[in-house]
Amino acid sequence: MTHIRVELTALQKQRIEDTKHTGSQLEKVHQIVQQFLDHQKEGAWEGRAVFVPFQAQYTNVDKRARILYVLVNDTDQTIHGVSGSLLLKLPVKEAQVAASKLSFTEEFMGRVAPQTAMMFFIDAPVKGLYQDQTFHLQTLQLYIKDIEFQSVQ
């Protein structure tokens, strides 16, 4: 069985280190994502690179959702850049989330080696919601447009 492990970006590692004495929410999220990946059935990613919309946390005062995406790389190539658009649909009919345009360079994301995953947090404006809410993986739909991965073998 292919084991996918979640790698942290340099910035995420630094944030965890900076909050060691108080406990890091990022570290807890990292553990939850790793547990999710550990429990996927064999062949779940089928040798592909995929974005998984893991969670969207809407804050009404900001009218924005912080969206946790997980980029799973189950290919034989190292990904060092991503561009394209992600459009997230929430399970609330009236809710509209602005599309997220990606232009992740190697300087920003580093490298996502084969059989690894990386977490990305993207804030997106939302219309049609009026109270703080959290949406989880099972209720989120992701539409991808013109996605392009830059990779090296």
C-alpha positions as CSV (number, residue, x, y, z in Angstrom):
1,M,0.0,0.0,0.0
2,T,1.3,3.5,-0.9
3,H,1.7,5.6,2.1
4,I,1.2,9.3,1.6
5,R,2.8,11.5,4.2
6,V,2.0,15.2,4.8
7,E,5.0,17.5,4.5
8,L,4.9,21.0,5.9
9,T,6.2,24.1,4.1
10,A,9.1,25.9,5.7
11,L,6.7,28.7,6.9
12,Q,4.4,26.1,8.5
13,K,7.3,24.4,10.2
14,Q,8.4,27.8,11.6
15,R,4.9,28.6,12.8
16,I,4.7,25.3,14.7
17,E,8.2,26.0,16.2
18,D,7.2,29.5,17.2
19,T,4.1,28.2,19.1
20,K,5.6,25.1,20.7
21,H,5.1,26.4,24.2
22,T,1.4,27.3,23.7
23,G,0.4,24.4,21.4
24,S,0.0,24.8,17.7
25,Q,-3.4,24.6,16.0
26,L,-1.4,24.0,12.7
27,E,0.3,21.0,14.2
28,K,-3.2,19.6,15.2
29,V,-4.5,20.1,11.7
30,H,-1.4,18.4,10.3
31,Q,-2.0,15.4,12.5
32,I,-5.7,15.2,11.4
33,V,-4.8,15.4,7.8
34,Q,-2.2,12.7,8.2
35,Q,-4.7,10.4,9.9
36,F,-7.2,11.0,7.0
37,L,-4.5,10.1,4.5
38,D,-3.5,7.0,6.5
39,H,-7.1,5.7,6.4
40,Q,-7.6,6.0,2.6
41,K,-7.9,2.7,0.8
42,E,-5.2,1.5,-1.5
43,G,-5.2,3.1,-4.9
44,A,-7.4,6.1,-3.7
45,W,-5.2,8.5,-5.6
46,E,-4.4,6.2,-8.5
47,G,-1.0,7.7,-9.4
48,R,-2.4,11.2,-9.7
49,A,-1.8,14.6,-8.2
50,V,-5.1,15.9,-6.7
51,F,-6.4,18.7,-4.6
52,V,-8.6,17.7,-1.7
53,P,-10.9,20.3,-0.2
54,F,-10.5,19.3,3.5
55,Q,-12.3,22.0,5.4
56,A,-13.8,25.5,4.9
57,Q,-14.2,27.7,8.0
58,Y,-16.4,30.7,7.3
59,T,-16.2,33.8,9.5
60,N,-19.2,36.1,9.1
61,V,-17.4,39.3,10.4
62,D,-14.8,38.9,7.6
63,K,-17.3,37.5,5.0
64,R,-14.5,35.0,4.1
65,A,-13.7,31.4,4.3
66,R,-10.4,30.0,5.2
67,I,-10.1,26.9,3.1
68,L,-7.7,24.0,3.8
69,Y,-6.7,22.2,0.6
70,V,-4.5,19.2,0.6
71,L,-2.4,18.6,-2.5
72,V,-1.8,14.9,-2.7
73,N,1.1,13.8,-5.0
74,D,0.8,10.1,-5.8
75,T,2.9,10.4,-9.0
76,D,6.5,9.5,-9.7
77,Q,7.4,13.1,-10.2
78,T,8.2,16.0,-7.8
79,I,5.9,18.9,-8.1
80,H,7.5,22.4,-7.7
81,G,4.7,24.7,-9.0
82,V,1.0,24.8,-9.5
83,S,-1.2,27.2,-11.4
84,G,-4.9,27.2,-12.3
85,S,-8.3,27.9,-10.6
86,L,-10.2,26.2,-7.8
87,L,-13.9,26.8,-7.2
88,L,-15.3,25.4,-4.0
89,K,-19.1,24.7,-3.6
90,L,-20.5,24.7,-0.1
91,P,-23.6,22.6,0.9
92,V,-25.6,25.8,1.3
93,K,-27.5,26.7,-1.9
94,E,-27.2,30.4,-1.4
95,A,-23.5,30.4,-0.7
96,Q,-21.1,31.6,-3.3
97,V,-17.3,31.2,-2.8
98,A,-15.0,33.3,-5.0
99,A,-12.8,31.2,-7.2
100,S,-9.2,30.9,-6.0
101,K,-6.6,31.5,-8.7
102,L,-3.4,29.7,-8.0
103,S,0.1,30.6,-9.0
104,F,2.3,28.7,-6.6
105,T,6.0,28.8,-7.4
106,E,8.7,26.7,-5.9
107,E,9.8,29.6,-3.7
108,F,6.3,29.6,-2.1
109,M,5.5,25.9,-1.9
110,G,8.8,24.2,-2.1
111,R,8.7,20.8,-3.6
112,V,6.1,18.1,-3.2
113,A,7.9,14.8,-3.5
114,P,6.3,11.6,-4.9
115,Q,3.9,10.0,-2.3
116,T,3.7,13.1,-0.2
117,A,1.0,15.8,0.4
118,M,1.1,19.4,1.3
119,M,-1.5,21.6,3.1
120,F,-2.5,25.0,1.7
121,F,-4.7,27.5,3.4
122,I,-6.5,29.9,1.1
123,D,-8.8,32.7,2.1
124,A,-11.8,33.3,-0.2
125,P,-14.6,35.9,-0.1
126,V,-18.1,34.3,0.4
127,K,-21.6,35.6,-0.3
128,G,-24.8,34.2,1.0
129,L,-23.8,33.1,4.5
130,Y,-24.7,35.0,7.6
131,Q,-23.2,33.2,10.5
132,D,-19.9,31.5,11.3
133,Q,-19.8,27.9,10.0
134,T,-17.4,25.1,9.4
135,F,-17.8,22.8,6.5
136,H,-15.9,19.4,6.3
137,L,-14.6,17.2,3.5
138,Q,-17.8,15.1,3.1
139,T,-19.9,18.2,2.2
140,L,-17.5,20.1,-0.1
141,Q,-17.4,20.0,-3.9
142,L,-14.3,21.2,-5.8
143,Y,-14.2,22.3,-9.4
144,I,-10.8,22.7,-11.0
145,K,-10.1,24.7,-14.1
146,D,-6.9,24.9,-16.2
147,I,-4.8,23.3,-13.5
148,E,-1.2,22.8,-14.4
149,F,1.5,21.2,-12.3
150,Q,5.2,22.0,-12.9
151,S,7.2,18.9,-12.1
152,V,10.6,17.2,-12.4
153,Q,11.5,13.6,-12.3
